[in-house]
Amino acid sequence: MSDANAHEFKEGEVWTYRTRPGESTSTLLINKIESKLNFGQVFHISVRGVSIKNPRAPGGVTTNLPHFPVSRKTLEDSALELVRSEVPDPCYLEGYEQWKQAFESGKAGVFTISVAEIVGVIEQTVNR
C-alpha cells in the first residue's frame, strides 16, 4: 500500500510512482488541483525523468512531460512515496491552458489509467 492512499494531495508535491521498466527514478509533480463537475478533483501533473523515444526531440528522447490531467484514483493508484514539496513548474501552464479550453468545450477529459500507462500512450502517440 502506498503513502498516497488516504493522503490529501497538495500542489507542489513531488512523488515517486509506479513507473515503466527502466524509469525508476522518474517522479511526478502536482502543479494544480481543481474540482470539475462530473469529474471531481483533477490533478494537473508533470512527469520528469522518463525516457520517451521521440524523433522530434533533441537526441531523439523526451525526458520531461510538462502537463497532463489525471483523476484522483489515477494519482492514488500510481503515487508511491512523497519525496518533497516545491514550487509548481510553470512549464505546465501552456498545456493546461490548451486542455482547459478543450475541456470547457467538451473536447477533452481526464486520464483515468495509471501514470505509467499514460507515459506509454504519449510515447506511442509521438511516434506515429
N, C-alpha and C positions, 0 to 999 in steps of 0.2 A: 504494500500500500504506500502511495507517495505522500509527501508533505502537502500536495495540492488538494487532497480530499479534505473537505470541510475548511479550507483556507479562504479567507476573504482577500481575494486578489486586489492589488493596488497598482496604479500607474507607476511606472519606473522600476518595477521588479524585474530582475533577471533570473531566469530559471533554467536548470538543466531539463532535458526532456527525453522521451523515448525516441532516439534518433534512428536514422537509417544506418546500416553497417558502414563502418569507416568514418562516421561523423560524430563520434562520441564526445568530442569537445565542443560541439555546437550548442548554442544557447538561444533562448527566446527572450525578448524584451517586450513587456506590456507597455505600449505607448499611450493608449487611450482606452477608456472603458465608457460605454454608453448603453442606455436602455432603449430598445426599439420595440414598439408594439408588435405583437405576434412573434417576436424573436427572443425577447428577454434581453439579457446582457450580451453585448457584442464587445469582444476584445480585439483591439487593433494591435497586432504584434509585428515585430521584426524578428527575423531569424538570422543569426550570424554563425559563421564557421562551417557552412555547408560546402559541398563540392559538386556543383551542378555543371555538367557539360553544357557549354553554350558557345556556339560558333561565332556569335556576335560580341562576346566579351573579350577583353584583353587576356591573352594567354589561353583562351578557349574555355575558361572556367569562371563561373559566378560563385562568390563565397558569401554574399550577404543578400538577403531578401528584405527590402525595406518595409513592405506592408502586405498583410492580408488579414481579413476579418474572420474570427473564429467564435464558435459558440462556447458557453461556459463548460459544457460537457466535454468538448474537444480539449479545452485547456486542462480540465481536471483529469482527463484520461491520459494526457500526454506529459504534463509537467511532473517532474520528479522531485527536485530539490531547489529551494530558494537559495540563490548564490549571493546576491547583493541587491541594492537599490541604486539607481542612477537616474539622471535626467532622461526623459523620453528622447528618442532620436528624431530630430527634425526631418530627416530624410523620409519618414513615413508620410509626411503631410501631402505630398503630391499624389501618391496612390490613394490616400484616404479621401482627398477631395474628389478624385475620379470615381471612387467607389460610392461616395455619398450621393453624388449626382445620379448615378445609375440606380442606386438603391431607392432614392426618392421617386424615381420614375418607374419603379417596378421592374428594373432590368438587372438587378444584382441581388445577391443574398449573402449568406454567411456560410463558411466552411463548417461542416459537421463531422468530417473524417479526421483522423489523427494528424498531428503536425508533420510527422514523418511521411505520411501518405500525401499530404499537400505538397511537400517538397518534391516528391516523386512526380506528382501531376504537373507541377511547374516545369520540372526538367523535361518531361515528355512534350509539353506544350512548346517550349522554346526550341526544341529540336525537330519540330515538324517541318 
